[in-house]
Amino acid sequence: MWFATENYRELYWVSHPGARHSQNIDVRPQIATVVFDSTVPSGTGQAVYMTAIAEQLSDPAAIEHGIEVFSRESVRQGDQEWGLDRVTGEARLRLYRASVQECSILDPDVPRDVRIVVRP
């Protein structure tokens, strides 16, 4: 899933509220996710493991800020701008945010079961 962030503590994405992951968030907002670099050869990349609290945004100020972050990254990557009209009202998609609680990486220089944990 494609996401945008401005500070690595909050991840923003758009999704249909009927999608399974969106419905799961409604029931249980505590999530775990992994982000990895899929552009490097298999077995050579690093990944960031995160736990977060996810939610569909409903507060107008939070939606406005989040869609600005999302749109900025979309444009930076050569895609289109996003506005409030694409995630509010009669629009099919909604804006979601995951607030990172913990993140870690696997360090190749230490035993595989040891993680470096960084709390934002």
C-alpha positions as CSV (number, residue, x, y, z in Angstrom):
1,M,0.0,0.0,0.0
2,W,1.3,3.5,-0.9
3,F,1.5,6.0,1.9
4,A,2.9,9.4,2.6
5,T,4.6,10.9,5.7
6,E,6.2,14.2,6.6
7,N,7.8,13.1,9.9
8,Y,7.9,9.3,9.9
9,R,5.6,9.3,13.0
10,E,2.4,9.6,11.1
11,L,1.6,7.7,7.9
12,Y,-1.3,8.8,5.6
13,W,-3.0,6.7,2.9
14,V,-6.4,6.6,1.2
15,S,-8.6,3.6,1.0
16,H,-12.2,2.5,0.6
17,P,-13.9,2.2,3.9
18,G,-15.3,-1.2,2.8
19,A,-11.8,-2.7,2.2
20,R,-10.9,-5.5,4.6
21,H,-8.0,-3.6,6.2
22,S,-10.2,-0.5,6.7
23,Q,-12.9,-2.6,8.3
24,N,-10.2,-4.3,10.5
25,I,-9.0,-0.8,11.7
26,D,-12.6,0.1,12.7
27,V,-12.7,-3.0,14.9
28,R,-9.1,-2.9,16.2
29,P,-7.0,0.2,15.6
30,Q,-3.8,-1.2,16.9
31,I,-1.8,-2.3,13.8
32,A,1.6,-3.7,12.9
33,T,3.2,-3.0,9.6
34,V,6.4,-3.4,7.7
35,V,7.9,-1.0,5.2
36,F,10.8,-2.3,3.0
37,D,12.6,-1.2,-0.1
38,S,11.3,-3.3,-3.0
39,T,13.7,-1.7,-5.5
40,V,16.8,-3.6,-4.3
41,P,17.7,-7.2,-5.0
42,S,16.0,-9.8,-2.8
43,G,17.8,-10.4,0.5
44,T,19.7,-7.1,0.4
45,G,17.2,-4.6,1.7
46,Q,16.3,-3.3,5.1
47,A,12.9,-3.1,6.6
48,V,11.3,-1.0,9.3
49,Y,8.8,-2.8,11.5
50,M,6.2,-0.6,13.2
51,T,3.3,-0.7,15.6
52,A,0.8,2.1,15.3
53,I,-2.7,3.2,16.1
54,A,-4.6,3.6,12.8
55,E,-7.8,5.5,12.1
56,Q,-10.0,6.9,9.4
57,L,-9.8,10.6,9.8
58,S,-13.0,12.5,10.5
59,D,-11.9,15.8,12.1
60,P,-11.9,18.4,9.3
61,A,-8.6,20.0,10.4
62,A,-6.9,16.5,10.5
63,I,-8.2,15.6,7.1
64,E,-7.0,19.0,5.6
65,H,-3.5,18.5,7.1
66,G,-3.3,14.9,6.1
67,I,-4.5,15.4,2.5
68,E,-1.9,18.2,2.1
69,V,0.9,15.7,3.2
70,F,-0.5,13.0,1.0
71,S,-0.9,15.3,-2.0
72,R,2.6,16.8,-1.6
73,E,4.2,13.3,-1.7
74,S,2.0,12.2,-4.6
75,V,3.1,15.2,-6.7
76,R,6.7,14.7,-5.7
77,Q,6.5,11.2,-7.1
78,G,5.1,12.5,-10.4
79,D,1.5,11.7,-9.7
80,Q,-1.5,13.9,-9.3
81,E,-2.6,16.4,-6.6
82,W,-5.1,15.3,-4.1
83,G,-7.8,17.6,-2.6
84,L,-10.4,17.3,0.0
85,D,-13.0,16.5,-2.6
86,R,-11.4,13.2,-3.2
87,V,-11.7,12.0,0.4
88,T,-14.9,13.7,1.7
89,G,-18.5,14.0,0.9
90,E,-19.7,11.6,-1.8
91,A,-16.1,10.5,-2.6
92,R,-15.5,6.7,-2.6
93,L,-12.2,7.0,-0.7
94,R,-11.3,8.2,2.7
95,L,-8.1,9.3,4.3
96,Y,-6.5,7.2,7.0
97,R,-3.6,7.9,9.4
98,A,-1.4,5.6,11.4
99,S,0.4,7.2,14.4
100,V,3.5,5.2,15.0
101,Q,4.0,3.9,18.5
102,E,7.2,1.9,18.1
103,C,9.6,1.1,15.3
104,S,12.5,-1.2,14.9
105,I,14.9,-2.6,12.3
106,L,16.7,-5.9,12.2
107,D,20.4,-5.2,12.5
108,P,22.5,-7.5,10.3
109,D,25.4,-7.3,12.7
110,V,23.6,-8.7,15.7
111,P,21.7,-12.0,16.2
112,R,18.5,-12.1,14.2
113,D,16.2,-12.0,17.1
114,V,17.6,-8.8,18.5
115,R,15.9,-5.6,17.5
116,I,16.8,-2.0,17.9
117,V,13.6,-0.2,19.2
118,V,13.1,3.5,18.8
119,R,10.2,5.1,20.5
120,P,9.1,8.3,18.7
